C-alpha cells in the first residue's frame, strides 16, 4: 500500500512539473514576444512577424506572393540579410527558430523604411568579431556605437549599401539600412503602460507562420509618405483608433490575413466606431459595382435606429450639432419636410461610395421602397429631368449618413429600383444608370469570381481596391518614386488583381479579413452572359 501511494505521489509530481514547465514556457514566449515588439519605435504603422525556420521558407520557395507584397528591392535586401548574415554558419545557431519582426516606418526624408528586430538565444558577439576577420564573405563588418549601445556596420558588397546592426540589450538586436531609423531605435524608450500594438494569444502565435500587426492611426503618416496629397483611399480606416493582430492563411495564389481589430476606447472615436454596435450582415451592394470600379467602401448595418442614434451622438461630440440642427431646420422651413426621420425610416441596411477608373464618384444607398422615397427627394431638390434632381441644400448626405458622404456637398440624385444614387454631376449619374440598366457590373466579370470567393459573406465595413482599374488614380496620386516602383518592378502590388479589407462587428470590436488575390496569367475580364 505504501509503495502504491509513493508511486502515485511521484506520478502526480511529474504531471505537475510537466504542466508548470509547459505553461511557464508559454508565458515566457508570450512575454518575450511582447518585450521584443516593445523595443520597436512607436511610429511604426505595420509590423510583420515570422519565425526564422526552414519550413516557412520551403512553403514559399518559388512563390512570388510575398515578394509582390514587399516589393522587389526590399525582397532583395531581405534575402541578402537572410543568406549572408542570419544563415551564416557562425550566426545561424543564434538566429535559428527565432521570431523576426519587420516594422514599417515613415522617414523624415519622405521615404518608407524597414526595421528588423529579433531576439537571440545567446548573444553572438564573439561570432561577429570572428566573422569580421574572415575574407570573401561578401560583407565588410566594422564596429558601430550609438550612445551607450554598440553594434556593427555591415557593408554588403552585392547591394552596395550598409546595414546598421544594433544590440539593444536583453538579447534583442535591431537592424536597418536607414541610419536615421537605427538611431531612433537606439534612443527609443517605451512608456511602461503604452501598448502600440496588440499581440496574438500565445497558442495562436505558435501555430501561425506569419503575423501582421496594425496600428491604424499610424497609417496616416505612412500614407503621407507614399502619396502626393491627402488621398481618400483607405481614409476612414486611417482615422480609426484601433490596433489589429492578424495571422496568415496560406493559399497558393492569395495573401490572406484574419484576426481581430480592437478599438482603443481611451481615444476619441471615429466614424467607423459607430459600426461596432451592429451585427454583420450579408453584403449585396458589391454585386452592383460598375465594372470600372477602382476602389469602394461598403457599409452595412443590422439595427438602423441604433446606427442613427450612434451617428447623432458621434456628430454631437464632433461639434457638428449646431450646424446640423440649422440645416435640418432650414430644410423643414423651406420644404415642410422633416427629412431626417423620413429618410431614416426608408433607408435600408447597406450604403457605400464607389470611385471608378475615370474618377467618377457614386454613392449607392439601398432603400426599402424607392417609390415612397421619391416624393421626399423631389421636394428637397431641383429637378433637371424627370429622373434626375439636384439637392437644394449643402452637406445633407453628410449629416444624414456620416463622414463617408462628405464629398457629396450638393449632389445630383436618381432613384433606380430600390437604390438611391448620388453623384456630383448629371453626367456621372447618367453613366451609372447605363451601368445598372445594362448590367455592366464588376460581379459579372470572370476575373472577379475567384476574388469574391475569398471574401467574408457578412461584414459591416468593406474596402475594395481593383489594381488595374486604379492604375491611373495611383499614377496621379502616388509620389513618383513609389509609382515607378509599383509600375516597373517585376515584383509589386500591380501583380495582384484586387485587395479587400473587411470588418465584422463582434463584442464592440471587429473581426477582420484582409486578402489580396494574385492575377491569373490572363487577367482580362470578360463579361458573362446574363
PEHUMO-V18176 format. One line per field, one symbol per residue. phi: phi as a letter, one per 40 degrees, with the letter a starting at -180 (. if undefined). A space follows every 10 residues. Layout:
BEGIN
phi = ???
END
This chain:
BEGIN
phi = .ccccccccc cccccccccc cccccccccc cccccccccc dccccbbcba ccaccccccc cgccdccccc gcccccdccc ccccbcccdc bdccccgccb bbbbbcbccg cbbbbbbabb cbcccccccc ccccbfcgbb bbcbbbgcbb aacbcccccf abbcbbccgf gbbbaacbcc ccccccccbc cdccbcbccc ddcccccbcb bbbbbccccc ccccccbcbc cccgddccbc cabbbbbcbc acbabbbbib bbccccbdcb dcddcccbbc bccbcdcbcc ccdcaabbbb bbbcdccccc ccccccccgb cccccccccc ccccbgbccc ccccccccba aabbbcccgc bbbbbcbcac cccddccccc bbcbacbbbb dcbcgcdccc bhdcbccbca ccbabbfbbc bbacaccccc ccccdccbfc bcccbccccc cccccccbab babbbbcccc dccccccccd cccccccccc bacccccaba bbbbcafgbb cbbbabbccc dbcccbcccc
END
